[in-house]
Amino acid sequence: MKRSADVVIIGGGCMGASVAYHLTRRGVTDLVLMEREPLLATGSTGRNAGGVRHQFSTDANIRLSIESIRLIEHFADEVGHPADFHQDGYLFLLSTLASLDSFKQNVALQRAHGVDVQWLDAREAERLVPGLDAAGVIGATFCARDGIADPNGVTMGFAKAAQAAGAVVERDTEVTGIRVVKGRVAGVDTSGGSMDARVVVNAAGPYARPVGRLAGIDVPVDPIRRHIFIAALDASAGPGRVPARHTMVIDFDTTFYFHREGTGVLFGMGNPQEASGFDTTVQWDFLPQVIDVAVRRLPALANASIAHAWAGLYEMSPDGNPIIGPVPGVDGLFLINGFSGHGFQHSPAAGRILADLIVGRDPGIDCAAFALERFAGRSLSAERYVV
Ligand SMILES: Cc1cc2nc3c(=O)[nH]c(=O)nc-3n(C[C@H](O)[C@H](O)[C@H](O)COP(=O)(O)OP(=O)(O)OC[C@H]3O[C@@H](n4cnc5c(N)ncnc54)[C@H](O)[C@@H]3O)c2cc1C
C-alpha cells in the first residue's frame, strides 16, 4: 500500500466511487479509495432496489435527481459502463387526504423545476400497471422518466473510470483511525498500515457515525434495517395479473413498494417498529405484515412463493436529507453521508458536488441544505418522500 496520497476516500459504495470518479475528472488522481470488504458495492449499494426518481419534496433533492438522472441516462457514453437504466416510471399511490395535499405542493415544486409529473386517478393507475388493485386510492402521481438502474454497474463504472485515470482502489482495507493534527487531517490508519493524506472523505454509508468518531466528530446518521423480497410467480400470474414493465409502484401511506424483477416481482416495506442497528439478518416474522399489504395491492402475490430475501441498512439523517461537504473545525475532512434510503440515485450529482467542494470550485448549487451545521438548532426542512 502507498504511504501517502492527496485524498483518501473511506467506503467503496456508490458514493465513494462517485467522488473518486469526479475527482479524477478534476485532475486529482493521487487518490486512494479504501473498502474494508473484498469487493466494492457490497454495503447498502449492493442491497438496494435500484430506484431512480425525480419525485421528491425538497428543492435540493429534486436538483440532485435532475442532474443525476441526466448522467444515468448517458452513463455508458460518459463513464464507459452500462447502468442498465429502464425508464418505465415511478407511480405513487395516495390513500389519505393529508398525503394528497402534500403531494399537490410537491408536484407543483417538481413541475417548477421542469419535471413532467402527471396526476392519475385510481382507474388510470390500474390501466398503467396490469394486476394493480388501486382500491381506496384517491390520487396518484406518475413520472415516466423515473426508473430502475443497476447500482453495481454504476459503482463499478465510476470506480473503473477512476482507476483508469490513476486512482488506486484498496479492497480488504479497513480504516481504523483518522489522524487529525492541530485541527487538520493528516492521514489514516488502516488494517494495511498508515497513509498520510491532506483530504479524507467519509463515504461509509450507514457506518458514517463510527467512521466520523475516528476523527472525533459526530455524524448524525443512524442505520435502519430494510428488507427486500423477491417473489417467484406461478403459471396463473400471466399477462394482466402482473406488470410486464419495470414501473416502480409505491403505496405511499404504507410504504409498500414493488416492481417487476426478471420473471418475478421485487417488493419491500418499511417497518415502523425497526430500531436503529447494524443487524442485516432477514427478519422472517416481518414478512406476514408485508404480505397483508402486498396481496391487497398486487393480488397475484397471494399465490407467489418467496424465492429470495435480503436486508440492508438505510443511512438515516435527522431530516432525511444528505450531508455533503466539509466538517467545520477539521480542515480536510469531508462528508458524503445520510442519504436516508435514496442515495444510489443521487450518487452521480452528490459525488460531483463534493469533488467541486474539495478542489475549491463553485458547485453551482446552494449547499446550505447539505451542510452538517444545519442540525445545530434550526428547524429542518425534512424530505417527505422517504419510503
Ligand atoms: C433495502 C434498501 C433499498 C434501497 N433502495 C434504494 C433505491 O431504490 N434507490 C436509491 O436511490 N437508494 C436506495 N437505497 C439506499 C442506497 O442503497 C444508499 O443510499 C446508498 O447505497 C448509500 O451508498 P454509500 O456508498 O453511501 O454506502 P454503502 O454502499 O454502504 O458503502 C459504504 C461502504 O463503506 C464501507 N466501510 C464502512 N466502514 C469502513 C471502514 N472503517 N473502512 C473501510 N470501509 C468501510 C462499507 O463496507 C461499505 O462498502 C436502498 C437501501 C436499502 C438498504
The ligand as an SDF file (V2000), in Angstrom:
LIG
                    3D

 53 58  0  0  0  0  0  0  0  0999 V2000
  -33.1900   -2.2850    1.1220 C   0  0  0  0  0  0  0  0  0  0  0  0
  -32.6840   -0.9940    0.5370 C   0  0  0  0  0  0  0  0  0  0  0  0
  -33.3040   -0.4710   -0.6040 C   0  0  0  0  0  0  0  0  0  0  0  0
  -32.8460    0.7250   -1.1560 C   0  0  0  0  0  0  0  0  0  0  0  0
  -33.4410    1.1740   -2.3060 N   0  0  0  0  0  0  0  0  0  0  0  0
  -32.9410    2.2880   -2.8990 C   0  0  0  0  0  0  0  0  0  0  0  0
  -33.4790    2.7220   -4.1350 C   0  0  0  0  0  0  0  0  0  0  0  0
  -34.3890    2.1000   -4.7100 O   0  0  0  0  0  0  0  0  0  0  0  0
  -32.9360    3.8390   -4.7050 N   0  0  0  0  0  0  0  0  0  0  0  0
  -31.9240    4.5490   -4.1010 C   0  0  0  0  0  0  0  0  0  0  0  0
  -31.5050    5.5640   -4.6520 O   0  0  0  0  0  0  0  0  0  0  0  0
  -31.4020    4.1390   -2.9340 N   0  0  0  0  0  0  0  0  0  0  0  0
  -31.8830    3.0390   -2.3160 C   0  0  0  0  0  0  0  0  0  0  0  0
  -31.3480    2.6210   -1.1310 N   0  0  0  0  0  0  0  0  0  0  0  0
  -30.3450    3.4620   -0.4740 C   0  0  0  0  0  0  0  0  0  0  0  0
  -28.9630    3.2960   -1.0790 C   0  0  0  0  0  0  0  0  0  0  0  0
  -28.6470    1.9290   -1.1430 O   0  0  0  0  0  0  0  0  0  0  0  0
  -27.9440    4.0640   -0.2380 C   0  0  0  0  0  0  0  0  0  0  0  0
  -28.3780    5.3970   -0.0500 O   0  0  0  0  0  0  0  0  0  0  0  0
  -26.5800    4.0960   -0.9340 C   0  0  0  0  0  0  0  0  0  0  0  0
  -26.2150    2.8090   -1.3580 O   0  0  0  0  0  0  0  0  0  0  0  0
  -25.5160    4.6560    0.0050 C   0  0  0  0  0  0  0  0  0  0  0  0
  -24.2780    4.4620   -0.6350 O   0  0  0  0  0  0  0  0  0  0  0  0
  -22.9320    4.6100    0.1810 P   0  0  0  0  0  0  0  0  0  0  0  0
  -21.8420    4.4460   -0.8040 O   0  0  0  0  0  0  0  0  0  0  0  0
  -23.0020    5.8600    0.9870 O   0  0  0  0  0  0  0  0  0  0  0  0
  -22.9860    3.4280    1.2570 O   0  0  0  0  0  0  0  0  0  0  0  0
  -22.5300    1.8960    1.1280 P   0  0  0  0  0  0  0  0  0  0  0  0
  -22.9420    1.2950   -0.1560 O   0  0  0  0  0  0  0  0  0  0  0  0
  -22.9960    1.2030    2.3750 O   0  0  0  0  0  0  0  0  0  0  0  0
  -20.9640    1.9850    1.1030 O   0  0  0  0  0  0  0  0  0  0  0  0
  -20.2250    2.3000    2.2720 C   0  0  0  0  0  0  0  0  0  0  0  0
  -19.0210    1.3780    2.2930 C   0  0  0  0  0  0  0  0  0  0  0  0
  -18.1660    1.7690    3.3400 O   0  0  0  0  0  0  0  0  0  0  0  0
  -17.5040    0.6280    3.7930 C   0  0  0  0  0  0  0  0  0  0  0  0
  -16.9290    0.9130    5.1050 N   0  0  0  0  0  0  0  0  0  0  0  0
  -17.5910    1.1970    6.2520 C   0  0  0  0  0  0  0  0  0  0  0  0
  -16.7090    1.4370    7.2550 N   0  0  0  0  0  0  0  0  0  0  0  0
  -15.4840    1.3200    6.7030 C   0  0  0  0  0  0  0  0  0  0  0  0
  -14.1670    1.4320    7.2440 C   0  0  0  0  0  0  0  0  0  0  0  0
  -13.9410    1.7270    8.5300 N   0  0  0  0  0  0  0  0  0  0  0  0
  -13.1170    1.2330    6.4110 N   0  0  0  0  0  0  0  0  0  0  0  0
  -13.2930    0.9160    5.0980 C   0  0  0  0  0  0  0  0  0  0  0  0
  -14.5390    0.7840    4.5550 N   0  0  0  0  0  0  0  0  0  0  0  0
  -15.6000    0.9780    5.3530 C   0  0  0  0  0  0  0  0  0  0  0  0
  -18.5970   -0.4210    3.8170 C   0  0  0  0  0  0  0  0  0  0  0  0
  -18.0750   -1.7310    3.7940 O   0  0  0  0  0  0  0  0  0  0  0  0
  -19.3750   -0.0770    2.5470 C   0  0  0  0  0  0  0  0  0  0  0  0
  -18.9910   -0.8490    1.4400 O   0  0  0  0  0  0  0  0  0  0  0  0
  -31.7710    1.4290   -0.5510 C   0  0  0  0  0  0  0  0  0  0  0  0
  -31.1500    0.9050    0.5860 C   0  0  0  0  0  0  0  0  0  0  0  0
  -31.5870   -0.3070    1.1230 C   0  0  0  0  0  0  0  0  0  0  0  0
  -30.9010   -0.8630    2.3300 C   0  0  0  0  0  0  0  0  0  0  0  0
  1  2  1  0
  2  3  1  0
  2 52  2  0
  3  4  2  0
  4  5  1  0
  4 50  1  0
  5  6  2  0
  6  7  1  0
  6 13  1  0
  7  8  2  0
  7  9  1  0
  9 10  1  0
 10 11  2  0
 10 12  1  0
 12 13  2  0
 13 14  1  0
 14 15  1  0
 14 50  1  0
 15 16  1  0
 16 17  1  0
 16 18  1  0
 18 19  1  0
 18 20  1  0
 20 21  1  0
 20 22  1  0
 22 23  1  0
 23 24  1  0
 24 25  2  0
 24 26  1  0
 24 27  1  0
 27 28  1  0
 28 29  2  0
 28 30  1  0
 28 31  1  0
 31 32  1  0
 32 33  1  0
 33 34  1  0
 33 48  1  0
 34 35  1  0
 35 36  1  0
 35 46  1  0
 36 37  1  0
 36 45  1  0
 37 38  2  0
 38 39  1  0
 39 40  1  0
 39 45  2  0
 40 41  1  0
 40 42  2  0
 42 43  1  0
 43 44  2  0
 44 45  1  0
 46 47  1  0
 46 48  1  0
 48 49  1  0
 50 51  2  0
 51 52  1  0
 52 53  1  0
M  END
$$$$
